[in-house]
Amino acid sequence: MIEIESITKRYGDVAVVDDVSMVIEPHTLTVIVGTSGSGKTTLLRMINRLVEPTSGTIRLDGVDNRSVPGHELRRSIGYAIQGNGLFPHRTVAQNIGTVPLLLGWDAARIKARVDELLALLQLDPAAFGPRYPHELSGGQQQRVGVARALAAEPNVLLMDEPFGALDPIIRTKAQEDLLAIQKRFGTTIILVTHDMEEAVHLGDRIAVMDAGKLIQYASPTEILARPATGFVETLVGASDRPFKLLSLGEVRDVVEPGSAEGEGIAAGATQRDALAELLWSGRTAMPVTSDDGMPIGRVTVQGLVKRAARPK
Ligand SMILES: Nc1ncnc2c1ncn2[C@@H]1O[C@H](COP(=O)(O)OP(=O)(O)OP(=O)(O)O)[C@@H](O)[C@H]1O
C-alpha cells in the first residue's frame, strides 16, 4: 500500500503539488491524469524521491520513504518514462539487467529474468537481447524500457507517459501488454498520462490533478458518472462519456436470451465495440459467443443504449 499524506512541493512561492493525500491499494493500477503542468510528474517523482517534497509524508507498506537512501529506494521501485531512457551503448539484455546487476544477482538469474521479460513483451530474446537500442523501433524500445523497469521484480512500478510517443495501434498493444503484466506479477502501478481515454481504459482508480491539487480520486465509472467539478467534466469530454462508459464493460454483462442473424461478437469484447459493430453493420442485434466459441445469446442496440446512460 502507498499512503501519500499531505504532500506538498514548492518551487519558490508556487506549490506545484499542493497538499495531496491519497491511498493506493496494492496490486492496483492508478492513473494520475491532468493538464500539462498540473503536477503529475512531480507527484510521481516524490514517490521514488527523484524529487524531495517540501512537506508531507509518503509511506510504502507502512515505511516512510525517507527512511532509506534515495538510490536504494529507486532500486526497489520500477520507473519507466516516455522515450524509454535506455542506455544507448548497452545492449537490450544489458539494459534490462541493469538493476539486477546492481543488486548482485548472478549471471544465470539475470539472463533468465531478461529472457522471461523479453518473451513476455513479445520480443524474441535471442534476436533482441544482443541488439542496441538504436537497432529497435520506437515501440520496441518502449517495451524494453518497461522490461527494464520490471527487471528486479519491483512491487511498485511508476510510469510517466510511457506510451505518449507511440502510434495509436502500438499504443493499444502496449496498454494490453501492461494490463497482462500487472495481472501476472500483481505489480502496483502508478501511471501518469494526460489522456483521459487511456486513464479510463487502464485505471482501477483515477486521480485527477489541476494546478497542483488533487481534484478527484475515484474509479473510472465514478469519474465518468459524477465528475467532481466542471474541470473534470471537461477533461472527461462530456460528449464522449457514454462511449467511454461502454468501453469499461464487457459484452458478457449485457447478453440477452435469443438468437440473431449474422456474424457474432465474443463475450469478452467491450460493449463499445459491440455498439460500433451493430451501428456499422446496420443491425439491431447480433449473436454473442462464449470464450470457447459457443453461442450464448445476443446483444442488442437497445440493451447497449441503456448501459450507456448515466449511472444512477
Ligand atoms: N525543478 C523545477 N523547478 C521549478 N519549477 C518546476 C521544476 N519542476 C517542475 N516545475 C514546475 O512545476 C509544475 C508542475 O510540473 P510537472 O512536471 O509536475 O507537471 P505535469 O503535470 O507532469 O506536466 P506535463 O504533463 O506537461 O509533463 C510546472 O509548472 C513546472 O514548470
The ligand as an SDF file (V2000), in Angstrom:
LIG
                    3D

 31 33  0  0  0  0  0  0  0  0999 V2000
   12.8040   21.8120  -10.9360 N   0  0  0  0  0  0  0  0  0  0  0  0
   11.8100   22.6840  -11.1080 C   0  0  0  0  0  0  0  0  0  0  0  0
   11.9530   23.9790  -10.8050 N   0  0  0  0  0  0  0  0  0  0  0  0
   10.9500   24.8590  -10.9440 C   0  0  0  0  0  0  0  0  0  0  0  0
    9.7200   24.5370  -11.3880 N   0  0  0  0  0  0  0  0  0  0  0  0
    9.4960   23.2560  -11.7070 C   0  0  0  0  0  0  0  0  0  0  0  0
   10.5290   22.2660  -11.5700 C   0  0  0  0  0  0  0  0  0  0  0  0
    9.9920   21.0710  -11.9570 N   0  0  0  0  0  0  0  0  0  0  0  0
    8.7210   21.3180  -12.3070 C   0  0  0  0  0  0  0  0  0  0  0  0
    8.4080   22.6230  -12.1560 N   0  0  0  0  0  0  0  0  0  0  0  0
    7.1140   23.2450  -12.4280 C   0  0  0  0  0  0  0  0  0  0  0  0
    6.1390   22.5280  -11.6920 O   0  0  0  0  0  0  0  0  0  0  0  0
    4.9130   22.4750  -12.4190 C   0  0  0  0  0  0  0  0  0  0  0  0
    4.4440   21.0220  -12.4740 C   0  0  0  0  0  0  0  0  0  0  0  0
    5.3220   20.2720  -13.2720 O   0  0  0  0  0  0  0  0  0  0  0  0
    5.0830   18.7460  -13.5800 P   0  0  0  0  0  0  0  0  0  0  0  0
    6.1860   18.2880  -14.4690 O   0  0  0  0  0  0  0  0  0  0  0  0
    4.8790   18.0190  -12.3160 O   0  0  0  0  0  0  0  0  0  0  0  0
    3.7080   18.8120  -14.3870 O   0  0  0  0  0  0  0  0  0  0  0  0
    2.9770   17.7080  -15.2360 P   0  0  0  0  0  0  0  0  0  0  0  0
    1.5590   17.7240  -14.8030 O   0  0  0  0  0  0  0  0  0  0  0  0
    3.7030   16.4190  -15.1530 O   0  0  0  0  0  0  0  0  0  0  0  0
    3.1000   18.3200  -16.6880 O   0  0  0  0  0  0  0  0  0  0  0  0
    3.3120   17.6490  -18.1330 P   0  0  0  0  0  0  0  0  0  0  0  0
    2.0560   16.8900  -18.4400 O   0  0  0  0  0  0  0  0  0  0  0  0
    3.4900   18.8260  -19.0350 O   0  0  0  0  0  0  0  0  0  0  0  0
    4.5260   16.7700  -18.0400 O   0  0  0  0  0  0  0  0  0  0  0  0
    5.1820   23.0800  -13.7750 C   0  0  0  0  0  0  0  0  0  0  0  0
    4.6590   24.3750  -13.7950 O   0  0  0  0  0  0  0  0  0  0  0  0
    6.6880   23.1000  -13.8690 C   0  0  0  0  0  0  0  0  0  0  0  0
    7.1260   24.1730  -14.6550 O   0  0  0  0  0  0  0  0  0  0  0  0
  1  2  1  0
  2  3  1  0
  2  7  2  0
  3  4  2  0
  4  5  1  0
  5  6  2  0
  6  7  1  0
  6 10  1  0
  7  8  1  0
  8  9  2  0
  9 10  1  0
 10 11  1  0
 11 12  1  0
 11 30  1  0
 12 13  1  0
 13 14  1  0
 13 28  1  0
 14 15  1  0
 15 16  1  0
 16 17  2  0
 16 18  1  0
 16 19  1  0
 19 20  1  0
 20 21  2  0
 20 22  1  0
 20 23  1  0
 23 24  1  0
 24 25  2  0
 24 26  1  0
 24 27  1  0
 28 29  1  0
 28 30  1  0
 30 31  1  0
M  END
$$$$
